[in-house]
Amino acid sequence: MGDLIFLRDGDRRAAESPVGYTCLDAAGERLGELDGVIADQDTYTPRYLVVRTGGWLSTRSFVLPADEIATLDSDARRVSVKSATRDRLRSGAYPEYGEAWWESHGGAAVEPFEPQRLELLEERLRVTTQQMSAGTVRLRKRVVERQETVVVPIHEEYLVIERGDGEGTVRVGDRELAPGETIELPLIQERVLVTKEPVVYQAVTVRKEIAERRQELQGTVRREELEITGDRNLVIEQGAAPDQYPAAQPEGPRPAASQPLAGAQTPPARGGVRPSGGARP
């Protein structure tokens, strides 16, 4: 006999075995639940059954020979044993499962494999904005000069002399000039005077506004990917159907067909107790 290995519910090799079935004695009384199958590690031939008894506050597990099974009901998920009863389990007719049992049978109690979570990381661009000085704008008033031309009407007085047939006298307006008399006539003209006054020609309002524009940035990011090496035929993807499981390549000879439990009157609907698939403690 080779080394022994313990298969429990959830192990792919135990998918076609009665692991998890309700265990009944010959009288139909409930003994407990079939917690696992102890099989030959080289041939996967079932050797023992582990039956868990008791309630949720106190449980004990016992080891029964594989040929103790009398009948299997895959539809009802029940397994009946030949001679084991509650009283015989309590009396020590069957050994209790534990480290001591493994040591006495030349094996080792292997802890079940707990799923491990492996996180893959990747880099992502995180873009933020930061306010910074874009420049300074100064505002001031300065005076510029320009030439401006304005047309202004000017009034001037001129002396108009009209000659014609006279009466021998010289008259200015209503006045008659005496011989040798001189008269002065003032003439008036307008003079242009230029003055300047400041007037408001334009009002300027100064304020700041925020404008939005699109800027395209590019960066190099890295990511982690899962790399699988070794025996790829031992790896399956989650959710794969049983018929999609890869065929394992064992190092030593193993039986091609499932080994039925000795003494079972009705073979299990799933193809026997022999677990199928890769090993998992």
PyMOL commands that set and color helices and strands:
alter all, ss='L'
color gray80, all
select helices_A, chain A and resi 12-14+66-68+86-90+99-104+232-234+242-244
alter helices_A, ss='H'
color red, helices_A
select strands_A, chain A and resi 4-8+22-24+30-40+46-54+59-65+69-73+78-81+170-172+175-177
alter strands_A, ss='S'
color yellow, strands_A
deselect
rebuild
show_as cartoon
